[in-house]
Amino acid sequence: NIAANAKWAQNGVTVAGGHGYGDAINQLNFPLGLFVDDDQTVVIADFRNHRIMQWKNGDTTNGQVVACDNGAGSGLNQLNYPTDVLIGKETDSLIICDRDNRRVVRWSRRSGTTQGEILLDNIYCWSLAMDEQRCLYVSNTEKHEVRRYKLGEKNCTLVAGGNGCWDGLHQLNWPTYLFVDRQQNVYVSDQSNHRVMKWVEGAKEGIVVAGGHGSGYGLSELFDPQGLLVDTLGTVYVADEVNCRVIRWTQEAKQGTVIVGGNGPGAGANQFHFPYGLSFDRHGNLYVADAKLLFFETPLGLRHNGPNGHNGHNGHNGHNGHNEHNEYNGHNGHNGHNEHNEYNGHNGHNGCLFDFAGKVFEFPKGNTACAIQKAAAAGIAPNTRKDTLICHRKRQLLI
């Protein structure tokens, strides 16, 4: 239970990663979905390392590979761009969205496990959720829908979207992260519609519960919403990716409240470089997977906020590494983008380059929220699918 007036400290502290992007066990490379267990163990979908990492509470030095240490591939001992992970407690297993293999797989958490088993196949999954009846919910960004599966069965039920890709209340447009409450209401981050939708059990249409006014920077707007949580009061918490903030929407609210971030993109302890996955632990601490690094220096990792303002920040400079999967050249800060993503753009702004590294923040309850500082942008590219490029004059970078 989260109090309606709960507040979180504004400076995050690194709890995993923080040594630049890479594939060492103390590094992450574009972390997306995450899950925090009862003992505050953090499990992370390490997207571009094609693996699942686990970080024990208190051990910020090294993580542990708990699924796939064999590089990208389609074997049962491999993953290919995993986007989300959760822990199936009854079977003590990891359930993983293995996106580019078009499947959902399960890996036992027992030591000695060397491969997973396929639960679902032929599905372009992005995110997972599980209800109290152990039904699995999967978002499909290719079909713009969410379906519910009973574990062990192939039959499924359409619970949101599935009516084509557009902005009607019966439609979704690139649904990413999910949350399912105790009443089996399904909440969906409808990314390219810049809104969060609630679908009541059996409904033919959804209800807009956050955003829905197009992309923007105001408190009534979202810009590519990602990670999603809902508390027992029905308050929605969403990672507002391009706005670099986590924002809270109470029921019936016309606008949200920034709880962490909102200070523009940056490497500061109170800033994000585009947040993705969200999770609470049982103490109400908030964890945020911050996937994209925009500066040339100081790639960050998972952050955790200490009660005395110790902001534990591990930096590593000068990572301009290239990858054959993820480089695109764009002129005028508008052209060439894809969901994986490194960008090389130039428009008289010193030919900025940015790449992705990983961080996740944890924000314990504490101080008041910072005021929102809007990014000064010269222009915004068309948001055709997932990524939007902004030529940022002040920082001479692309967002």
N, C-alpha and C positions, 0 to 999 in steps of 0.2 A: 504494500500500500504506500502510495506517494501522496503526501499532503498537497492540497490544492495550491498552497502558497510556498511550496518547497523551493529552495534556491541552492545553487551549486557554486562552489568556488570557481573563479574564472581562469585560474592558471592550471593547466594540465601538467602531469608528470609522466614521463615515459615509463611504460611497464613492459614493453617488448619491442625489439628492433632498435632503431635509433643509431644504426651504424651505416647508413647509406643503403641504397638498394643493392641487392646481390643475393646469392644463394647460400651463403654461410648460415650456420644455425643461430647466429646473433643478428640476422638480417631478414628483412621482408622485401618483397618486390610487388607492389600494387595489391595490398590486402583489401579484400572486399567484405564479405559477410563474416560475422564472428558470433560466438556463443560463449557465455560466461557460466560456468558450472557453480554448484552450491559452495564449493570450497575456493571460489574465485580463480580457478584455473580458466585461462582464456584459450579458446580454440579458434583458429583463424584460417580462412580460405586465402592462401597465398597465391594469388591468381597467376602471376607471370612466372612463378617458380613451379607451378603445376604440382602443388603439394598442400597438405594441411599441417599447420604448425600448432604446437601446444606450448603455452608458457605458464609455468606454475606460479602461484601467488608468492611474491617476494623474491623470485629469481629473475632479475632483469638483465642478467648477463647472457644467457643462452636459452634458446628454445629447443624443442624436440620435434623432429619430424614424426608425425603419428599416422600419416597416410601418404604413400607414394614418395619414395626417395629415388625414383628411377627416371626422372625427366618426363617430358611430354610424350604421350602415346596412347594407343587404344587398348593395350593389354589390361587384364584385370589387376595387374600390379602397377598400373599407371593412371594418371589423370591428365586432362587436357583443358587448361584454363578453368579451374573450379571457381565458382562464383559465390557459393554459400555452403554453410555447414551447420548442423545442429547435433546435439547428443541425444540419442535414443536411450533413455535411462533404463527401461525394462530389459533391454538386450545389451546394455553397456557398449554401445556402438556409435560410430559417427555416420551420419547420413549426409551425403555430399551431392550438390549439384555439379556434375561433371559436364560442363556446358558444351564444349566443342566435341565431346564424344556423344553428345545428345542422349544423355542417360542420367539417372539418379542411382548412386551406388551406396552400399553399406560396408563399412570397415569395422571389424571388431576392435575395441580398445585394448584387448588383452595383448600382453607382450608376445612377440614372436609372429604376429600377424603380418603376412607378406602380400596379401592381395584382398580385394573386395569382392562383393557379389552385386550383380545388377538387380535393382528393384524395379526400375522403369527404364524403358528404352524408347528411342525415336521421339525424344522430347527436347526442345531447345529451352532448357530450364534456366532460370535466373535465381530464384529464391525459394526457400522452404519454410514451412511452419507446421507445427503439430498441435492438435487439440487434445483435450483430456481423454478422449476416446481412442487415442492413438491413430487417428486419421491424419494422413499426410497431405498438405496443401502445397501445390507447386505452381509458380508463375511461369508462363510461357510467353517470351517476348516475340516469338515468331508468329504465334496465333493470337496474341493480344488477349490472353485469357488466364484464368486461374481455375484449376481443377482439384478436386478432393479424391484421394485414394485411400482405401482401406489396405493397410500393410498386408502383403501376402496375396493380394488380389489385383487383377488387371483392370477390373471394372472401375469406372470413375464417374464423378458427378461434376458438371460445370457449375461453378459457384460465383463467377464474376467474369464479365466481358464475353468474348467469343462471338461478337457480332460485327467483326471487322474493325479496322483501325481508324478511329476518328474520335470526336469529342462529345458524342451523345452520352446521356446518363446510362445507357445500356451498353456502352462501349469503353474500351481502354485503348491507350496508345503507348506501347512499350512499358507494360507493367513490370516493375522491378521488385522491390521488397514487400514482404507480407507480415501481417500480424493477425492472429485468430484469438478472439476472447472466449470466455467460458460459455457464452451463449452461441458459439459458432458463427458469430458475426465476423466477416472477413474484411480487413482493412488492407488497401492496396496503394502503394505509391505509383500513381499513374504518371510516369515521368514526363513524357512528351506533351501531356496535357497540363502539366505543372499544377497538379492537385493530388489530394489524398481522398480516396473513395471508400465508403463503407457499404458493404453489401450484406443485408440481413439474410439469414437463412431462407432460401426459397425465393428471394426477390428476383425480379426480372430487370430491375434497374438499381443503380447505386445511388448513394447520397454523398454529396461533396461535404467533407468534414474539415478540410484545410485547403487553402488556395483556391484555384478555379477561376482566377481572373487573368489568366495568361502569365507569361514569364515576367518577372520584375523583381525589384529590390525592396518594395514596401512591406509593411507588416501584414498586409492582406494578400500578399503574393508569395509564391514559391518559384524557384528556378531549378528545374530538374531534381525533384525530391527523390531521396534514396532511402536509407535505413529508417525503420518505422517501429515504434513501440506505442502501446496503449495501456494506461493504468486502469485500476478497478473503478475509477470515477469516470472513465470514458475520455480522459484527456489524451490527446494525440501528441506524440513527440516525433519529430521528423528531421532527418539530416537534409538540410536545404543546400544542396551541393554547390551550385555556382555562387550562392550568396555566402558560402563559407561560414555557416552557422547551424546550430541546432535550435529549433523553434518549437514552442509548445502552444497547442490550441485546445482550449477548454470547449466543452460541449456548447453548441449554439453561438460560439464566438464569431465575430466578424473579422477578427484579425488575431494574429498570434503574438507571442511574447518570446523574445530571444532569451534562452537560458545559458548558452555558452557560445563563444565565437561572435560573429557579426562585426569583426574588426578588420575586415578586408583579408585577402589572402596573405599569408606570411609565415615565417618560421617562429614567431613568438609563442610563448606558452599559452596565450589567450587567442591564438589564431589557428585557422585551418587552411589546408591546401586542398579544398574540396572534400568534405566528409562523405563517407559511404555508410558502412554498417554501424548499427547501434545495439547496445545491450545494457541492461541494468544487472547489477548483482543483487544479492538478497539484502544488502544494506542500503540500497538505493543509490549506490555510486553508478555513474554513467560512463560507459566505455564507447569510444567513437573511433572507427577505422577511418583514418584520413589518408586517402590513397594517392593523391597526386602531388608531387613536389614541383613548385613553380620556379624556384630560384636555382642558381648555379651552385650554391653552397648550402651546407647544413641540411642534408636529408635527415628526416626525423623518423622515429619509430612509434611504438605504442606508448602512450603517456598515461601517467597516473598522478593524481593531484594529492599531495600530502597536506595534512591538516595545518602545518606550520608554514605553508607557502614554499616548501622545498620543491623546486620545479624540475629536478633531475633531467637534464637535457644533454643528450649525447649527439654531437654533430660530426659530420664527416664531409669534407669539402671537395668540390671540383669533380663531381660525378657527371660527366657528359657522355656516358656510355651509349652506344647505339645498338639497336637490335633489328634484325632483318624483318621481323614481323611488324614492327611498330614505328616506322618512320614515314613521315609525310611532309612534302614541301608545299608551302602555301604562300602566295603573294597577297599583300594587303591585309594579312591577318584574317582572311575569309575563306580560303580554299583548302581542300584536302583534309578531311578528318574522318575518323573511324573509331569504333569503340575501344580499341586496344591502347595505342596512342602515344606516340611522341610526335612533337610538331616542330617544324622548322619554318618560321615565318619571318617575312621582312617587309617593312613598310616605312623605311626611314627611321626606324626605332632600334638601330644597332643590330638588326638581324637576330632577334631573340630566339633562344632555344630553351625548351624546358622538357623535363622528363619526369617519370613517376618514381617515387619511393614511398615507403609505407610508414604510417604512424597510426596509433590508436591512443586516444586520450581517455582518461577516467577522471570524472569531475565529482568529487564528494560534495555533499551539501555544505553550504557555507555562505559565501558572500553574495552580494546583489549582482544582478546581470549588468553587463556593460552596455552602453548605448551603441546602436548600430552606426557604423561608418560605411557609407556607400562607396563602392569603388568608382573611381573616375575612369570612365570608359570612352574611348574614341569611337567605337562602333561595335556592333554585335553581328556575328555571322548568322545565317539561317540555321535554325535548330532542326535539321532534317531527321536525325535519329537520336543520337545520344549525347554527343559532345557539342558544345558551343564555344567558339573562339571569341575572345574579347581582346582587342588591342588596347593595352593599358598604358597610357602615355606616361603617367608618373613613375611607374616601376619598370617601364620598358621591357615588358614581358607579354606573353600571350596567356590568357586564362582560358 
